[in-house]
Amino acid sequence: MKALIVDDDRVLADVVAFTLRREGFDIVFAYDGESALQQWSRETPDIVVLDVNMPKLDGFQVCKKIRQESDVPIILLTVRGEEDDIVEGLKIGADDYIVKPFSPRQLIARVNAVLRRAGHRTDLSVRQIGELTYEGSRREVTIDNQTPITLAPLEDRLFQYLLINAGHVMTKEIIIGHVWGPMGGDHDMLRQMIHRLRSKIENDSSNPKYLITVPGLGYGLMIDSDKT
């Protein structure tokens, strides 16, 4: 497998490369945002490990441009751990977000988790339940024949899982394990993702019709007669 490492700190990039090489990865480097896009297009890596603070184009811009064309797993690396930055990274399609400094074991665990999710995800093609239609190839949800709603990759992964289990309430821990993997997400990240998904599919996100919360347990997608 091939990993694209993007960081203007060449020492850190070498450390990340050394860690991934020990796991059998071939490594491609880029040291600014523009060359990152060139290397991604030329090398078609299996995963991108991407620093946020870089010259020319920052990591958020690079992530957004890649995500417009590909679902390749992307992990953002940054010294910025503020919630707004984490939300922004996930919103534009990053699969995970690691705050520096981090241990090699943590990096490998996160890389393996996002690759496992990418490799074993079962995409739905077209599925219709009640007034809701989901088209997996486009990551689109249509409700009651209205304008299709496009989901970001991580939103799509969450929505697919809830759709497969429509009519049932899934615990937060089970959802987190499916969407982010055991070393990935947490309750705050899930809550933010649920909020974003509701803002897209609900007419009134403060009084949801489809994506409900069961306090102390978790979330469920309830559609028409499935809703209890």
C-alpha positions in Angstrom: 0.0 0.0 0.0 1.1 3.6 -0.7 0.9 6.5 1.7 1.2 10.2 0.8 2.7 12.2 3.6 2.2 15.9 3.4 4.0 18.2 5.9 6.3 21.2 5.5 8.2 20.0 8.6 10.6 17.5 6.9 11.8 16.0 10.2 8.3 15.1 11.2 7.5 13.9 7.7 10.5 11.5 8.0 9.3 10.3 11.4 5.9 9.5 10.0 7.4 7.9 7.0 9.7 5.7 9.1 6.7 4.6 11.2 4.6 3.7 8.2 7.5 2.0 6.3 7.8 -0.4 9.2 4.2 -1.4 8.6 5.0 -2.1 4.9 3.8 1.1 3.3 5.5 2.7 0.2 5.9 6.4 0.9 5.4 9.5 -1.3 6.3 12.9 0.1 4.9 16.5 -0.5 6.0 19.5 1.5 3.4 22.1 0.5 -0.3 22.1 -0.5 0.2 22.5 -4.2 2.7 19.7 -4.5 0.4 17.5 -2.4 -2.3 17.8 -5.0 0.2 17.0 -7.8 1.5 14.0 -5.9 -2.0 12.7 -5.1 -3.0 13.0 -8.7 0.2 11.3 -10.0 0.7 8.6 -7.4 -2.9 7.7 -6.4 -2.0 6.8 -2.8 -4.2 4.5 -0.6 -4.1 7.0 2.2 -3.1 10.6 2.8 -1.5 11.8 6.0 -1.9 15.6 5.8 -0.6 18.5 7.9 -3.0 21.4 8.3 -0.5 24.3 8.6 1.4 24.5 5.3 2.4 27.1 2.7 0.6 27.8 -0.6 -2.5 25.7 0.3 -3.3 24.6 3.8 -4.4 21.1 4.8 -8.1 22.1 4.9 -7.9 23.4 1.3 -6.0 20.3 0.1 -8.4 17.9 1.8 -11.4 19.7 0.3 -10.0 19.6 -3.2 -9.1 15.9 -2.9 -12.5 15.0 -1.5 -14.2 16.6 -4.4 -12.8 13.8 -6.6 -12.0 10.9 -4.3 -12.9 9.0 -1.2 -9.3 8.1 -0.4 -8.8 8.0 3.4 -7.4 11.3 4.8 -5.9 11.8 8.2 -5.2 15.4 9.3 -2.2 16.2 11.5 -2.1 19.5 13.4 -0.9 21.3 16.5 -4.4 22.9 16.6 -6.8 21.0 18.8 -9.6 23.5 19.1 -13.1 22.1 18.5 -13.8 24.5 15.6 -10.7 23.1 13.7 -11.8 19.5 14.4 -15.3 20.2 13.2 -14.0 21.9 10.1 -11.7 19.0 9.3 -14.5 16.5 9.6 -17.0 18.7 7.8 -14.8 18.9 4.6 -14.4 15.1 4.5 -11.3 14.1 6.6 -11.6 10.6 8.0 -9.7 11.3 11.2 -7.8 14.1 13.0 -4.7 13.7 15.1 -3.3 16.5 17.3 0.5 16.8 17.6 2.4 15.5 19.4 1.3 11.9 18.9 2.9 8.5 19.4 3.8 6.1 16.5 1.4 3.5 18.0 -1.5 6.0 17.9 -0.6 6.9 14.3 -0.6 3.3 13.2 -3.8 2.5 15.0 -5.6 5.4 13.3 -4.2 4.6 9.9 -5.3 0.9 10.2 -8.7 2.0 11.4 -9.5 4.3 8.5 -8.1 1.8 6.0 -10.2 -1.0 7.5 -13.3 1.1 7.3 -12.5 2.1 3.7 -11.8 -1.5 2.7 -14.7 -3.2 4.4 -17.5 -0.7 4.0 -20.6 -2.1 2.2 -22.0 0.7 0.1 -25.7 0.6 -0.6 -26.6 1.3 -4.3 -30.2 2.6 -4.2 -32.5 2.1 -1.2 -36.0 3.5 -0.6 -37.9 3.5 2.7 -41.1 5.5 2.8 -40.5 9.0 1.5 -36.7 8.7 1.7 -34.5 7.6 -1.2 -30.8 7.0 -0.8 -28.3 6.7 -3.7 -25.0 5.4 -2.5 -23.0 6.0 -5.7 -23.7 9.7 -5.4 -24.0 10.0 -1.6 -27.4 11.6 -2.0 -30.6 11.5 0.1 -33.9 12.6 -1.4 -36.9 13.1 0.9 -40.4 13.3 -0.5 -39.1 14.0 -4.1 -37.4 17.2 -3.0 -34.0 18.4 -4.1 -31.3 15.7 -3.5 -29.1 16.3 -0.4 -25.4 15.5 -0.8 -23.6 14.0 2.1 -19.9 14.3 3.0 -18.1 11.0 3.1 -18.2 10.6 6.9 -21.8 11.8 7.0 -22.5 9.2 4.4 -20.9 6.4 6.4 -23.0 7.3 9.4 -26.2 7.7 7.4 -25.6 4.3 5.7 -25.2 2.5 9.0 -28.4 4.1 10.4 -30.3 3.4 7.2 -29.3 -0.3 7.3 -30.6 -0.4 10.8 -33.6 1.8 10.2 -36.3 1.4 12.9 -33.8 0.5 15.6 -31.9 2.6 18.1 -28.2 2.0 18.0 -25.9 2.7 20.9 -23.4 5.5 20.7 -20.5 3.1 21.2 -21.6 0.8 18.4 -22.1 3.7 16.0 -18.7 5.2 16.9 -17.0 1.8 16.3 -18.6 1.5 12.9 -18.0 5.0 11.7 -14.6 5.8 13.2 -13.3 2.5 14.5 -12.2 1.6 18.0 -9.4 4.1 18.1 -11.1 6.9 16.3 -14.2 8.9 17.3 -15.8 9.8 20.6 -19.1 11.0 21.9 -18.4 14.6 21.0 -17.5 13.8 17.4 -20.6 11.7 17.1 -22.8 14.4 18.5 -21.3 17.0 16.0 -21.9 14.6 13.2 -25.5 13.9 14.2 -26.0 17.7 14.4 -24.7 18.2 10.9 -26.7 15.3 9.4 -29.9 16.7 11.0 -29.2 20.1 9.6 -29.2 18.5 6.2 -32.2 16.1 6.3 -34.5 17.6 8.9 -36.9 20.5 8.3 -36.5 21.4 12.0 -33.2 20.0 13.4 -34.3 21.0 16.9 -37.4 18.8 16.6 -36.2 15.9 14.4 -38.6 13.7 12.5 -36.2 11.1 11.2 -32.9 11.1 13.2 -34.0 10.7 16.8 -32.1 10.6 20.1 -32.9 8.2 22.8 -31.4 9.7 26.0 -28.8 7.5 27.6 -28.8 5.0 24.7 -28.1 6.4 21.3 -29.6 7.3 17.9 -31.9 5.8 15.4 -33.3 6.6 11.9 -37.1 6.3 12.0 -39.0 6.6 8.7 -42.8 6.5 8.4 -44.3 3.4 10.0 -40.9 2.6 11.4 -41.1 5.6 13.7 -42.1 4.8 17.3 
